Amino acid sequence: MVAALETAIGLSLLTGRLLRLGLALLGVAMVGILSPLVLLPEELFRGALYAPTLAGQYVLKDVVLLAAALAVAASAFGQRPLRTAPR
């Protein structure tokens, strides 16, 4: 079920078809995927330097995916990146 959801999200982001639905599905999926950051942080980061475990690496990968999806969403809905003023 999760694989089908992630495949649908990926196809939506790659093709641009049903983009709003794909982004909505991504939001729902991210709530579930990122919840261990709040609920079980001791399982995600261990050791003296709080290095991420394998599960922690998976969650961090999803944080990067979420940032990329937000950039795609901003681009798709007409927002432009912030530009610095020329000096």
N, C-alpha and C positions, 0 to 999 in steps of 0.2 A: 504494500500500500504506500509506504514512504517512498519507495523507488519510483513508483508511478507518479506520485506527486512531484518529486524532484525532476523527473523527466519532462513532465508537462510544464513546469516552471522554466526549465532550461530551453525547451523548444520555443516557448513564448518569448523569452529574452533574445534568443538567437534570430528568430524570424520576424519579430515585431508584431505578429498577429495575436490578437486577444491579449495585448500587453497589460491592460488594466486588470484583467482577470489573473494573469500570471503574477503580477505584483501583489495582488490581494492574497493569492495562494502563498506567495513567498512570505508575506507578513504573518500569516497563520502558522506556517512551518517554522519561522524563526522564533516565534514565541515558545514553541515546544523545544526547539533545538538549543536555544540560549538559556532556558530555565535552569539548567545545572549550574550556571555561573552564580545564581542567587541561592539555589537550594543545596548544592553539594560542592562548594568550592574546594573543600579539602580533598575530594576525590579527583579533581582536575589538576591541582598543583601540589606537588610534594617536594620534599627535600629541603636542604638548607637554603637554597636559592629560589625555592618555589618554582622549580622547573615543571613545565606542563607534562602530564602523563599522556598516554596515547589518546585517551578520551579528551583531555584538555587540548591537544593538538587539533582534534576534530572540531571542537567548538571554536577554536581560534580561526580555523579555516572558514568556518561559517560566518564569522565576523567579517572577514575579508570579502566573502561572497555577498554579504548584506551591503557593504560599502559600495561594491561594484554595481549591485542592483539599484541602489539609490542614485548613483551617477547615471545609469541608464534611464531611470524614471525621470530624473530632472531633465535630461536631454529630450526624452520623448514628449514631455509635457510642456516644452517650450522655455524652460529655464536655462540661462546661460551661466557658466562658471564665473565666479567673481574675478575681476581683473584688478590689478593694483594700478593706482594712478601713476602716470609718467612723471618722472622727476625732472 
